């Protein structure tokens, strides 16, 4: 009988607690601003409503120094020199699709070597690492010369690779001292390769 009474009492407390909450009340007493509504892309790979599209398949107008690069069949083709987005970004999410040269030429670091530089300093390696050996912290998805990716999921030359990069920019005090470091999480072809890596 005591067990039944305890159960009934506990159930009634739970019911009263849940009954008192409504949409305007919060368990922790903090008033939260509602999240911004973002409309997702209609298909996989399509941009969400808040995305800044840096390449639309037709021109390089969002980039500095892109006059030596070209657009062919809706893809940006690497030329000479480094390009940089005209717009600056802090914390952000990047979706990048890339393909290595076909047919594959060279070995190791000489197979489609490129990189994505965040804030012009932190490089995520772009490289044809499909059945091509190189040093581990220099292969596709590595933070160049700092850490290798957890796994190598590079597709063969001629197939598209996808990076989804989640970047938290470093913060500095007015004195210039580091307040909080940079962090990166990266997914390569749907596989987590870097998890909250600290710079």
C-alpha positions in Angstrom: 0.0 0.0 0.0 2.9 2.4 0.8 4.4 1.7 -2.6 1.2 2.5 -4.4 0.7 5.8 -2.4 4.3 6.9 -3.2 3.8 6.2 -6.9 0.5 8.0 -7.0 2.0 11.0 -5.1 5.0 11.1 -7.5 2.7 10.9 -10.5 0.5 13.7 -9.2 3.6 16.0 -8.6 4.7 15.3 -12.1 1.2 16.1 -13.5 1.0 19.3 -11.5 4.5 20.5 -12.6 3.7 19.7 -16.3 0.2 21.2 -16.0 1.5 24.6 -14.9 3.9 25.1 -17.9 2.6 26.8 -21.0 4.2 28.3 -24.0 5.2 31.5 -22.1 6.9 29.8 -19.2 10.3 28.3 -18.9 11.7 25.8 -16.4 15.0 27.8 -15.9 13.4 31.2 -15.6 15.3 32.7 -18.5 13.4 34.6 -21.1 14.7 33.5 -24.5 14.4 35.3 -27.7 12.7 33.0 -30.3 15.2 31.6 -32.8 15.3 33.3 -36.2 13.3 31.4 -38.8 15.5 30.1 -41.6 13.9 28.3 -44.6 16.0 25.3 -45.6 16.9 24.7 -49.3 14.2 22.7 -51.2 16.7 19.9 -52.1 19.9 18.5 -50.6 22.7 20.9 -51.4 20.4 23.8 -52.0 21.0 27.1 -50.1 19.0 28.1 -47.1 17.3 31.5 -46.9 20.1 33.0 -44.8 23.0 31.8 -47.0 25.5 34.1 -48.6 26.1 32.5 -52.0 29.7 33.1 -53.1 29.5 31.2 -56.3 26.3 30.9 -58.3 27.7 28.8 -61.2 27.9 31.7 -63.6 30.6 34.2 -62.5 33.3 35.0 -60.0 31.9 38.4 -59.0 32.0 37.7 -55.3 35.8 37.1 -55.3 38.9 39.3 -55.4 41.7 38.4 -57.8 39.6 35.9 -59.7 40.5 37.2 -63.1 42.9 34.2 -63.7 40.2 31.7 -62.8 37.4 30.7 -65.1 33.9 29.3 -65.1 33.2 26.2 -67.2 30.0 24.1 -67.2 28.8 25.8 -63.9 32.0 25.2 -62.0 34.8 27.5 -61.0 38.1 26.3 -62.5 41.3 27.0 -60.6 43.7 29.3 -62.3 46.9 31.0 -61.0 47.0 32.8 -57.7 44.9 32.9 -54.7 41.3 34.2 -54.6 39.6 35.7 -51.6 35.9 36.5 -51.0 35.1 40.2 -51.2 33.0 39.8 -48.1 34.5 39.1 -44.7 33.1 36.6 -42.3 33.4 35.7 -38.6 31.6 32.6 -37.3 30.1 30.8 -40.2 29.2 27.6 -41.9 30.7 26.9 -45.3 29.5 24.4 -47.9 32.1 23.7 -50.5 32.1 21.3 -53.4 35.3 20.5 -55.2 36.7 18.0 -57.6 40.3 17.0 -58.3 41.8 17.2 -61.8 40.9 14.3 -64.1 42.9 12.3 -65.0 45.0 12.3 -61.9 48.5 13.7 -62.4 51.4 13.5 -60.0 51.7 12.0 -56.5 51.2 13.1 -53.0 51.2 16.9 -52.6 51.3 17.3 -56.4 47.8 16.0 -57.0 45.4 19.0 -57.2 46.9 20.7 -54.2 44.8 23.7 -52.9 43.3 24.9 -49.7 40.6 26.9 -48.0 42.0 29.6 -45.8 39.7 30.8 -43.0 40.6 34.4 -42.0 43.5 34.1 -44.4 45.4 32.1 -41.7 43.8 28.7 -41.0 44.0 26.2 -43.9 41.9 23.2 -44.6 43.7 21.1 -47.2 42.1 20.4 -50.6 44.0 17.6 -52.3 43.4 14.5 -54.3 44.0 12.0 -51.5 42.2 9.1 -53.3 44.7 6.2 -53.2 47.5 8.8 -53.1 49.8 8.8 -50.1 51.2 11.9 -48.5 52.0 13.0 -45.0 48.9 12.6 -42.8 48.5 16.3 -41.8 48.7 17.3 -45.4 46.0 15.2 -46.9 42.4 16.3 -47.9 40.5 17.5 -44.9 43.6 18.1 -42.7 44.3 21.3 -40.9 47.5 21.8 -42.9 50.6 20.8 -40.8 48.5 20.8 -37.6 46.2 17.7 -37.5 45.1 15.0 -39.9 41.4 14.3 -40.5 39.9 11.4 -38.5 39.4 9.4 -41.8 40.2 9.8 -45.5 36.9 9.8 -47.4 38.1 11.5 -50.6 36.3 10.4 -53.8 38.1 9.4 -57.0 39.2 12.2 -59.4 36.3 13.4 -61.5 33.8 12.9 -58.7 32.7 15.8 -56.5 33.8 16.0 -52.8 31.8 18.1 -50.3 33.1 19.9 -47.3 30.7 21.3 -44.7 32.8 23.4 -42.3 31.5 24.9 -39.1 33.9 27.7 -38.0 34.1 29.6 -34.7 36.4 32.6 -35.1 38.9 33.5 -32.4 38.1 36.4 -30.1 40.7 38.9 -28.9 40.7 41.4 -26.1 41.2 45.1 -27.0 44.8 44.6 -25.8 45.3 42.0 -28.6 45.5 39.1 -26.2 43.6 36.0 -27.1 40.2 35.8 -25.3 39.0 32.5 -26.9 40.6 30.4 -29.6 39.2 29.4 -33.0 37.4 26.1 -33.4 36.5 24.1 -36.4 34.3 21.1 -37.1 34.3 19.6 -40.6 32.3 17.0 -42.4 33.8 15.5 -45.6 31.3 13.7 -47.9 28.9 13.3 -45.0 31.6 11.9 -42.6 32.8 13.8 -39.5 36.6 14.4 -40.0 37.3 17.2 -37.5 35.4 17.6 -34.3 35.7 21.0 -32.5 39.4 21.2 -33.3 41.0 24.1 -31.4 43.6 26.4 -33.0 
